[in-house]
Amino acid sequence: MKRPLIVLAAVAAAAALLVAGYLGGRRQAAVAPSSTPASTAAAADAGKVLYWYDPMLPEQHFDKPGLSPMGMQMVPRYADGGGADESVVRIDPATVQNLGVRTVPVERRVLSTTLHVPGTVTWNPREAITVSARVDAVVSRLHVRAPYTRVAAGEPLAELLAPQWSSALAEYDALQGAQSAGAKALRRAARERLQVLGLTAADIRAARAAGPITLHAAQAGTVTALEVREGQRVGAGQTLMTLNDLATVWVEASLPQAIAGTVRAGTPVAVTVDAFPGQVFRGSVETLLPEVDSATRTQRARIVLANPDGRLSPGLFATVQLQPAEGGAVPVVPSDALIATGTQTRVIVAEAGGRFRPLAVRTGRSADGYTEILDGLHGGEKVVVSGQFLIDSEASLSGALERLGAEQAVPAAAASAAPPATSHDAHAGHAMPSGGQP
């Protein structure tokens, strides 16, 4: 009697447990879907392949894998930007060592401000005077018969026969003994007439009526231009010769565009010439000429140098050392690290795990083997200084350089429609790996 009751009780207990488990499972199943639909959908979308593309032509998209028309194995592009980093070249560490790849950190330093540029010694036009005929005359005698003759102040240069001078001198001499007020007034007028005709007091004292008038040098210097000969007839205002003093000379230095902006009026200079080794001529920049040579793309700086002994001759080649004011510390890289293509300048940035990334930069001036980086690097990064051209070739084959150019074109187009980004934003844009769609 007890045995059937025990069996019946056991069956009822088992049935109750099954019913409780079934009901609990339904409740859990009803709660679980309501807490995870977003994450499940995100996980599904993240692993979704948007398209396939050829690394050599990333702008072309395909809807299935395989070989591209170029014969390259296509790479998937995932919705979360997963997959291979398109702008990075990966090289095995053993290969890096075999290639002799060497990297250096990007430093911030003050570039040397001592600049050496070529220059040429020229005449100072401010020291030049022109000897001309004030009246129609005939050159009866030349005391200076060849260009580049040195003359002293007051030295005779030429003798002229001029009817106007002779008549004015005769009138002035005729009034020498005048006593009346009217005669004295005529004498003063005759004297003024001689001065207007170009005769100095010394010329008047030395002149003889109806004789030649001797022209004298107003200053010491060199006859840089002789434009008449003995017996030549000259007209009023015609240039006879040009005198130029060598008390001061100009040095015209050719400044490359990269450093022209650092030079100002008053910048101290030291000039040396091969003709006088060991001798330094010191001065300062007087002005920057507002013209850039179209052939050499250089801007001229005018320097005035004292030349009391006349040692510096026009035409001498000179080396000009300029010392502009020092600036602050700027990011610099060794000039050997730069890869210049004519349309772009870039460096190869070394990252962890044998990863190398080509990065476009904007460069400034160079000094002591280093080049200033105006945009692209801010200091602390590592750049490749040996073997970078091999890595650059690999980046070109993998299509990383084409994508780098596309990334540069997108900000340029956006800049025309949006305010310019700050330098920090520009740096962040270069530093982030390209994970979005090309």
C-alpha positions as CSV (number, residue, x, y, z in Angstrom):
1,M,0.0,0.0,0.0
2,K,2.8,2.4,0.8
3,R,4.9,1.5,-2.2
4,P,2.3,2.7,-4.9
5,L,1.9,6.0,-2.9
6,I,5.6,6.6,-2.9
7,V,5.9,6.0,-6.7
8,L,3.0,8.4,-7.3
9,A,4.5,11.1,-5.1
10,A,7.8,10.8,-7.0
11,V,6.1,11.1,-10.4
12,A,4.2,14.2,-9.2
13,A,7.4,15.9,-7.9
14,A,9.2,15.2,-11.2
15,A,6.3,16.7,-13.2
16,A,6.3,19.8,-11.0
17,L,10.0,20.3,-11.5
18,L,9.6,20.0,-15.3
19,V,6.8,22.6,-15.3
20,A,8.8,25.0,-13.2
21,G,11.9,24.7,-15.5
22,Y,9.8,25.3,-18.6
23,L,8.2,28.4,-17.2
24,G,11.5,29.8,-16.0
25,G,13.1,29.3,-19.3
26,R,10.3,31.1,-21.1
27,R,10.6,34.1,-18.8
28,Q,14.4,34.3,-19.3
29,A,14.0,34.0,-23.1
30,A,11.5,36.8,-23.0
31,V,13.8,39.1,-21.1
32,A,17.1,38.4,-22.9
33,P,16.2,39.6,-26.4
34,S,15.0,42.9,-25.1
35,S,18.4,43.7,-23.5
36,T,20.7,42.8,-26.5
37,P,19.3,43.7,-29.9
38,A,21.4,46.8,-30.4
39,S,24.7,45.1,-29.6
40,T,23.8,42.1,-31.7
41,A,23.0,44.3,-34.7
42,A,26.2,46.4,-34.2
43,A,28.3,43.2,-34.1
44,A,26.6,42.0,-37.3
45,D,27.2,45.4,-39.1
46,A,30.8,45.7,-37.9
47,G,31.7,42.4,-39.5
48,K,29.9,43.3,-42.7
49,V,32.0,43.7,-45.9
50,L,31.1,46.9,-47.6
51,Y,33.1,46.3,-50.8
52,W,36.4,45.0,-52.1
53,Y,39.1,47.1,-53.7
54,D,42.4,47.0,-55.4
55,P,45.2,48.4,-53.2
56,M,46.7,50.0,-56.4
57,L,43.4,51.7,-57.3
58,P,41.5,52.2,-54.0
59,E,38.9,54.4,-55.6
60,Q,37.5,51.5,-57.6
61,H,35.0,49.3,-55.6
62,F,33.9,45.8,-56.3
63,D,31.0,43.7,-54.8
64,K,32.9,40.4,-54.6
65,P,36.4,39.2,-53.9
66,G,38.9,37.9,-56.4
67,L,41.5,39.5,-58.8
68,S,41.1,43.1,-59.9
69,P,41.4,44.2,-63.6
70,M,45.0,45.0,-62.7
71,G,45.6,41.5,-61.6
72,M,45.9,42.3,-57.9
73,Q,44.3,40.4,-55.1
74,M,41.4,42.6,-53.8
75,V,41.2,43.6,-50.1
76,P,37.9,43.8,-48.2
77,R,36.6,47.0,-46.6
78,Y,34.6,46.4,-43.5
79,A,31.9,48.7,-42.0
80,D,34.0,49.3,-38.9
81,G,37.1,50.2,-41.0
82,G,38.7,46.8,-40.1
83,G,41.2,45.1,-42.3
84,A,44.6,46.2,-43.3
85,D,45.7,49.8,-42.6
86,E,46.0,51.2,-46.1
87,S,48.5,53.9,-45.4
88,V,51.0,51.7,-43.6
89,V,53.8,49.5,-45.0
90,R,54.7,46.5,-42.9
91,I,58.3,45.1,-43.1
92,D,59.7,42.1,-41.3
93,P,62.2,43.2,-38.5
94,A,64.8,40.9,-40.1
95,T,64.4,42.7,-43.4
96,V,64.5,46.1,-41.7
97,Q,67.9,45.1,-40.3
98,N,69.2,43.7,-43.6
99,L,68.2,46.9,-45.4
100,G,70.1,49.0,-42.8
101,V,67.0,51.1,-42.0
102,R,68.0,53.8,-39.5
103,T,65.6,56.1,-37.7
104,V,66.0,59.3,-35.6
105,P,63.5,61.2,-33.5
106,V,62.1,64.5,-34.6
107,E,63.7,67.2,-32.5
108,R,62.7,70.7,-31.6
109,R,65.7,73.0,-31.9
110,V,66.8,76.5,-32.8
111,L,68.3,76.4,-36.3
112,S,71.6,78.2,-36.8
113,T,71.0,81.8,-37.9
114,T,74.3,82.2,-39.6
115,L,73.8,82.3,-43.4
116,H,76.4,82.3,-46.1
117,V,75.3,83.6,-49.5
118,P,77.2,84.8,-52.6
119,G,77.5,88.5,-53.5
120,T,79.1,90.9,-55.9
121,V,80.8,94.2,-55.3
122,T,79.4,97.1,-57.4
123,W,79.8,100.9,-57.7
124,N,77.8,103.0,-55.3
125,P,75.8,105.3,-57.6
126,R,75.4,107.8,-54.8
127,E,79.2,108.6,-55.1
128,A,78.9,109.3,-58.9
129,I,78.8,112.8,-60.5
130,T,78.3,113.7,-64.2
131,V,80.5,116.2,-66.0
132,S,78.4,117.8,-68.8
133,A,78.5,120.7,-71.2
134,R,76.2,123.5,-70.1
135,V,76.5,125.2,-73.5
136,D,77.3,124.3,-77.1
137,A,81.1,123.9,-77.3
138,V,84.0,122.1,-78.9
139,V,86.3,119.9,-76.9
140,S,89.7,121.4,-77.6
141,R,91.7,119.2,-75.3
142,L,91.1,116.2,-73.0
143,H,93.3,115.8,-69.9
144,V,91.7,112.4,-69.2
145,R,92.0,110.3,-72.3
146,A,91.0,106.8,-71.1
147,P,88.2,105.3,-68.9
148,Y,89.0,104.2,-65.3
149,T,91.6,106.9,-64.8
150,R,92.0,108.0,-61.2
151,V,91.8,111.8,-60.7
152,A,92.1,114.0,-57.7
153,A,89.8,116.7,-56.6
154,G,90.4,119.9,-58.6
155,E,92.4,118.1,-61.3
156,P,91.7,119.4,-64.9
157,L,89.5,117.1,-67.0
158,A,88.9,118.9,-70.3
159,E,89.1,122.2,-72.1
160,L,86.2,123.6,-74.0
161,L,85.8,126.4,-76.5
162,A,82.3,127.9,-76.1
163,P,81.2,131.2,-77.7
164,Q,78.5,131.8,-75.0
165,W,81.1,131.4,-72.3
166,S,83.6,133.7,-74.1
167,S,81.0,136.5,-74.6
168,A,79.8,136.2,-71.0
169,L,83.4,136.4,-69.7
170,A,84.1,139.4,-71.9
171,E,81.1,141.2,-70.5
172,Y,82.1,140.4,-67.0
173,D,85.7,141.6,-67.5
174,A,84.4,144.8,-69.1
175,L,82.6,145.7,-65.9
176,Q,85.5,145.1,-63.6
177,G,86.2,148.8,-63.1
178,A,82.6,149.9,-62.8
179,Q,82.0,152.5,-60.0
180,S,78.3,153.5,-60.4
181,A,75.5,151.6,-58.8
182,G,74.0,150.6,-62.1
183,A,77.3,149.3,-63.4
184,K,77.9,147.3,-60.3
185,A,74.4,145.8,-60.7
186,L,75.3,144.8,-64.3
187,R,78.5,143.2,-63.0
188,R,76.6,141.1,-60.5
189,A,74.2,140.1,-63.2
190,A,77.1,139.1,-65.5
191,R,78.6,137.0,-62.7
192,E,75.3,135.2,-62.1
193,R,75.0,134.5,-65.8
194,L,78.4,132.8,-65.8
195,Q,77.3,130.6,-62.9
196,V,74.1,129.7,-64.7
197,L,76.2,128.7,-67.7
198,G,78.1,126.3,-65.4
199,L,81.3,128.1,-64.6
200,T,82.5,127.9,-61.0
201,A,84.4,130.7,-59.2
202,A,87.7,128.9,-59.9
203,D,86.8,128.6,-63.6
204,I,86.0,132.4,-63.7
205,R,89.3,133.3,-62.1
206,A,91.3,131.0,-64.3
207,A,89.5,131.8,-67.6
208,R,90.7,134.2,-70.2
209,A,88.3,135.9,-72.5
210,A,88.1,134.3,-76.0
211,G,90.1,131.3,-74.7
212,P,89.2,127.7,-73.7
213,I,87.5,127.0,-70.4
214,T,89.0,124.2,-68.3
215,L,86.7,121.9,-66.5
216,H,88.0,120.5,-63.2
217,A,87.0,117.4,-61.1
218,A,84.6,118.3,-58.3
219,Q,85.8,115.3,-56.3
220,A,88.4,112.6,-56.3
221,G,87.4,109.4,-58.0
222,T,87.6,107.3,-61.1
223,V,86.4,108.2,-64.5
224,T,84.0,105.3,-65.1
225,A,82.7,106.6,-68.4
226,L,84.4,108.8,-71.1
227,E,82.0,109.8,-73.8
228,V,83.8,112.4,-75.9
229,R,87.1,112.8,-77.8
230,E,89.3,115.8,-78.6
231,G,87.8,117.9,-81.4
232,Q,84.3,116.7,-80.9
233,R,81.4,119.2,-81.0
234,V,79.1,118.8,-78.0
235,G,75.6,120.2,-77.3
236,A,74.3,121.9,-74.2
237,G,73.5,119.2,-71.6
238,Q,75.6,116.4,-73.3
239,T,77.5,114.2,-70.9
240,L,81.2,114.4,-71.2
241,M,82.3,111.9,-68.5
242,T,81.2,110.3,-65.2
243,L,83.2,110.3,-62.0
244,N,82.6,107.7,-59.3
245,D,84.3,107.7,-55.9
246,L,85.3,104.5,-54.2
247,A,84.9,105.8,-50.6
248,T,82.0,103.4,-50.3
249,V,80.8,100.4,-52.4
250,W,77.7,98.3,-52.7
251,V,77.6,94.6,-52.2
252,E,74.5,92.9,-53.7
253,A,73.9,89.5,-52.0
254,S,71.6,86.9,-53.6
255,L,69.2,85.5,-51.0
256,P,67.3,82.3,-51.7
257,Q,63.6,82.6,-51.1
258,A,63.7,80.2,-48.2
259,I,65.8,82.7,-46.1
260,A,64.9,86.0,-47.6
261,G,62.1,86.4,-45.1
262,T,64.5,86.2,-42.2
263,V,66.7,89.2,-43.4
264,R,65.7,92.8,-42.6
265,A,67.3,96.2,-43.0
266,G,70.0,96.6,-40.4
267,T,70.9,92.9,-40.3
268,P,74.7,92.7,-39.6
269,V,76.9,91.2,-42.2
270,A,80.5,90.2,-42.6
271,V,81.9,90.2,-46.2
272,T,85.0,88.3,-47.3
273,V,86.7,88.3,-50.8
274,D,89.2,85.9,-52.2
275,A,91.5,88.8,-53.2
276,F,92.2,89.6,-49.5
277,P,92.2,86.3,-47.6
278,G,91.7,86.7,-43.8
279,Q,90.3,90.3,-44.1
280,V,86.7,90.8,-43.1
281,F,84.6,93.9,-44.2
282,R,81.7,94.5,-41.8
283,G,78.5,96.4,-42.5
284,S,74.8,95.9,-42.5
285,V,71.9,95.3,-44.9
286,E,70.6,98.7,-46.2
287,T,67.5,97.3,-47.9
288,L,66.0,94.3,-49.7
289,L,65.3,95.0,-53.3
290,P,61.6,94.5,-54.2
291,E,62.4,92.1,-57.0
292,V,63.0,88.4,-57.4
293,D,65.3,87.2,-60.1
294,S,63.2,85.0,-62.4
295,A,66.1,82.8,-63.4
296,T,67.7,82.1,-60.0
297,R,64.6,82.8,-57.8
298,T,66.7,84.8,-55.5
299,Q,66.1,88.2,-53.9
300,R,69.0,90.8,-53.7
301,A,70.0,92.5,-50.5
302,R,71.9,95.8,-50.8
303,I,74.8,96.2,-48.4
304,V,76.9,99.5,-48.1
305,L,80.5,99.0,-47.1
306,A,83.1,101.6,-46.2
307,N,86.1,101.4,-48.6
308,P,88.5,104.1,-47.4
309,D,91.6,102.6,-49.0
310,G,89.8,101.7,-52.3
311,R,90.8,98.0,-52.0
312,L,87.3,96.7,-52.9
313,S,86.9,97.0,-56.6
314,P,83.6,96.6,-58.4
315,G,83.1,93.2,-59.9
316,L,84.8,91.3,-57.1
317,F,83.0,88.1,-56.0
318,A,82.2,88.1,-52.3
319,T,80.9,85.7,-49.7
320,V,78.4,87.4,-47.4
321,Q,77.7,86.0,-43.9
322,L,74.5,87.3,-42.5
323,Q,73.3,86.9,-38.9
324,P,69.5,87.5,-38.6
325,A,67.8,87.5,-35.3
326,E,67.4,84.1,-33.7
327,G,63.9,82.5,-33.6
328,G,62.4,79.9,-31.3
329,A,62.7,76.1,-31.3
330,V,61.0,74.5,-34.2
331,P,60.5,70.8,-35.3
332,V,63.4,69.7,-37.5
333,V,64.4,66.6,-39.3
334,P,67.7,65.7,-41.0
335,S,67.6,67.0,-44.5
336,D,68.5,63.5,-45.7
337,A,65.2,62.2,-44.4
338,L,63.2,64.2,-46.9
339,I,61.8,62.7,-50.1
340,A,61.1,65.5,-52.6
341,T,59.2,64.7,-55.7
342,G,58.7,68.2,-57.1
343,T,55.0,68.2,-56.2
344,Q,55.2,66.9,-52.7
345,T,57.7,66.6,-49.8
346,R,57.3,63.7,-47.4
347,V,59.0,61.6,-44.8
348,I,58.7,58.0,-43.7
349,V,57.5,57.8,-40.1
350,A,58.5,54.6,-38.2
351,E,55.8,53.1,-35.9
352,A,55.8,50.0,-33.6
353,G,55.8,46.5,-34.9
354,G,57.8,47.1,-38.2
355,R,55.1,49.6,-39.5
356,F,56.2,52.5,-41.7
357,R,53.9,55.3,-42.8
358,P,54.6,57.9,-45.6
359,L,53.6,61.4,-44.3
360,A,53.4,64.6,-46.3
361,V,55.1,67.6,-44.7
362,R,55.6,71.3,-45.4
363,T,59.2,72.4,-45.0
364,G,60.8,75.7,-44.1
365,R,64.4,76.8,-44.1
366,S,67.5,74.6,-43.8
367,A,70.7,75.0,-41.8
368,D,73.5,72.7,-40.5
369,G,72.0,69.6,-42.2
370,Y,68.5,70.0,-40.7
371,T,65.3,71.3,-42.3
372,E,62.5,73.0,-40.4
373,I,59.0,71.3,-40.6
374,L,56.2,73.8,-40.7
375,D,53.4,71.3,-40.8
376,G,53.0,67.5,-40.4
377,L,55.3,66.8,-37.5
378,H,55.4,68.3,-34.0
379,G,58.4,66.5,-32.4
380,G,58.9,63.1,-30.8
381,E,58.0,61.1,-33.9
382,K,60.6,58.8,-35.5
383,V,61.6,59.3,-39.1
384,V,63.7,57.1,-41.4
385,V,67.0,58.6,-42.5
386,S,68.5,55.6,-44.2
387,G,66.6,53.2,-46.5
388,Q,63.6,55.5,-46.8
389,F,63.6,55.4,-50.6
390,L,63.2,51.6,-50.5
391,I,60.3,51.9,-48.1
392,D,58.9,54.7,-50.3
393,S,59.0,52.4,-53.3
394,E,57.2,49.7,-51.4
395,A,54.6,52.2,-50.4
396,S,54.2,53.2,-54.0
397,L,53.7,49.6,-55.1
398,S,51.1,49.0,-52.3
399,G,49.1,52.1,-53.3
400,A,49.8,53.9,-50.0
401,L,51.2,56.9,-51.8
402,E,48.1,57.2,-54.0
403,R,45.9,57.2,-50.9
404,L,48.2,59.7,-49.3
405,G,47.6,62.0,-52.2
406,A,43.8,61.4,-52.0
407,E,43.9,62.2,-48.3
408,Q,45.6,65.5,-49.0
409,A,43.1,66.4,-51.8
410,V,40.1,65.9,-49.5
411,P,41.2,68.5,-46.8
412,A,42.2,70.9,-49.6
413,A,38.7,70.7,-51.1
414,A,37.1,71.1,-47.6
415,A,39.3,74.1,-46.8
416,S,37.7,76.1,-49.5
417,A,34.2,75.6,-48.0
418,A,35.1,75.6,-44.2
419,P,37.3,77.7,-41.9
420,P,41.0,76.7,-41.8
421,A,41.8,74.1,-39.1
422,T,44.2,74.8,-36.3
423,S,47.7,73.4,-36.3
424,H,46.7,70.9,-33.6
425,D,43.8,69.6,-35.8
426,A,46.1,69.3,-38.8
427,H,48.6,67.3,-36.7
428,A,45.8,65.0,-35.5
429,G,44.6,64.4,-39.1
430,H,48.1,63.2,-40.1
431,A,48.6,61.1,-37.1
432,M,45.4,59.1,-37.3
433,P,45.5,56.0,-39.4
434,S,43.2,56.1,-42.4
435,G,40.3,53.8,-41.5
436,G,37.4,55.5,-43.3
437,Q,36.4,55.0,-46.9
438,P,38.8,56.3,-49.5
